[in-house]
Amino acid sequence: MAVYTEIPDAELVDYLKQYDIGELHSLKGIAEGVENSNYLLSTDAGMHILTLYEKRVNANDLPFFLGLMEHLSKNGLECPQPIPLKSGEQLSKLAGRPSAIISFLDGNSVRRPTPLHCKQLGEALAQMHLAGEGFEIKRPNALSVKDWRPLYNMSAAGSNSVAEGLSKLIEDELTYLESNWPQGLKTGVIHADLFPDNVFFLKDKLSGIIDFYFACNDMLTYDIAICINAWCFEADHSFNVTKAQALLNSYDTVRTIDKDEYVALPILCRGSALRFLLTRLYDWLNVPEGALVVPKNPAEYIAKLKFHQSVQSTSEYGADIS
Amino acid sequence: MAVYTEIPDAELVDYLKQYDIGELHSLKGIAEGVENSNYLLSTDAGMHILTLYEKRVNANDLPFFLGLMEHLSKNGLECPQPIPLKSGEQLSKLAGRPSAIISFLDGNSVRRPTPLHCKQLGEALAQMHLAGEGFEIKRPNALSVKDWRPLYNMSAAGSNSVAEGLSKLIEDELTYLESNWPQGLKTGVIHADLFPDNVFFLKDKLSGIIDFYFACNDMLTYDIAICINAWCFEADHSFNVTKAQALLNSYDTVRTIDKDEYVALPILCRGSALRFLLTRLYDWLNVPEGALVVPKNPAEYIAKLKFHQSVQSTSEYGADIS
């Protein structure tokens, strides 16, 4: 559930004068995005998203996020793009917070993706990876392999209360991944959080990708691994090979998956499963008082991690590539 | 803060087939309305509000609320109106709840109304009272004078913990109002909750009235009294006679305020202040566990009640009518 900062009327009217989008029609707080306050903003120029960046987002990262959306959009990816102020800036300030106005992207996320959705996802992900080339600002992944053990240490004491044997499972996996994490794979800008809520479809056709607030520079194939975890398992946590096959094959038609990327996929899937397991475990054990969010159960990612541990080779993900 | 019921994709697509508004573009949960789940629904036919009626709304009242919006809109009031199903019905069912699609009303509520806003409010309120004539379904006011003592009894034990002497203030007021509540004033359909969040303005011109889920049959002047309480006090709870004057004079230009209505206004203001004091007191003392809402402090309505108790005659509200 999003935060809602109250925006004083007069301040909003003045704020809009900095932009070339006409006058205010309506503003409605929307239930989208966990880290920021988001509003649907309608003006003479149509519908936009107004975002106030709340404390959990590092303001120093905003030029990366906003610049990236502009760069991707200019390079043909369907995604929201920042509306510039008259001054040419992308970032402004409203209600005491950094803020931006972003174009409105039509479409709706799907809660139960089909193989057809996964096929389109694969194409769009590869398009995003290509479109990200040449983007000059860099942002390291703050949640990669070296960050997982410190993150785990904050939850270690409570981990066995969540699932029996969880602490050993995680510690063994950390040790394994720290020694075996792939090196030298192709890197670039990755989305790093491309869950079904961040992909819009319009009449079953992918209409765009949103929410670049975890985007960073890392191995491109790690982004594929995140998508396999987020899109290719059923509600009972069983793996759906048809969906993974659709995702991988369609990705490969847009950006060829190299041999070494292909080989590394199972371990990247393990790493991605562990990364979401660790953040969910932390959130599960540290629900703030008066929280508006029910934390997601880490059990889902325990099951996914165990599945990937059982995988012997990438062919088990169903791809017709190698 | 509104409730958000998750709507399964396939169910939503099927649901829209019952209507003549084309296919789904997007659906976003919005932070509007406390009793229901509200979504901005965009389809081939444009923007709408989709409402799921949650448990706090009595389903038997829905034909009154929806029928009223249609009636008022047909009679020229700017307000949302239910989009009929192909079957002609206004009410349907989605995600296991009664539901309706309502037209989208452009505009934005103001948080700090000026006298100019109050002037437009007065006109619109009188227009609503006239437009409500001839509406055949009836709904008694469930929060009128006879309901206040039972409501108070549920909070009586805790009331002095909220403010010193509150229990005596309320008991004396109940006794006074029960003996002196006006009889025989003109009745009709009243909005009964016309706070600033329920009135939209577009470029400082009133664009419409929303949220008819407290509407009922009662004395028309009681609705004016509610608006005086909701619009004509400052943040420090001081009364702003300029705003009340603007509201009353403009109302009177559209629907004449009778002599007996004029005389009864101070006591109706006292009753209205007590009504909101009592519901806020109850909510304040009964915050449900895990609530998403910070209850409103009852102190505001203690101050307003005391102000109206001090009023000797309606002329103190500034109206140039009598």
Interface residues (C-beta under 8 A of the other chain):
Chain A: M1 Y4 E6 P8 D9 A10 E23 L24 H25 S26 L27 K28 G29 I30 A31 E32 L40 S42 D106 G107 N108 V110 R111 R112 F200 L202 K203 L292
Chain B: M1 Y4 E6 P8 D9 A10 E23 L24 H25 S26 L27 K28 G29 I30 A31 E32 L40 S42 D106 G107 N108 V110 R111 R112 F200 L202 K203 L292
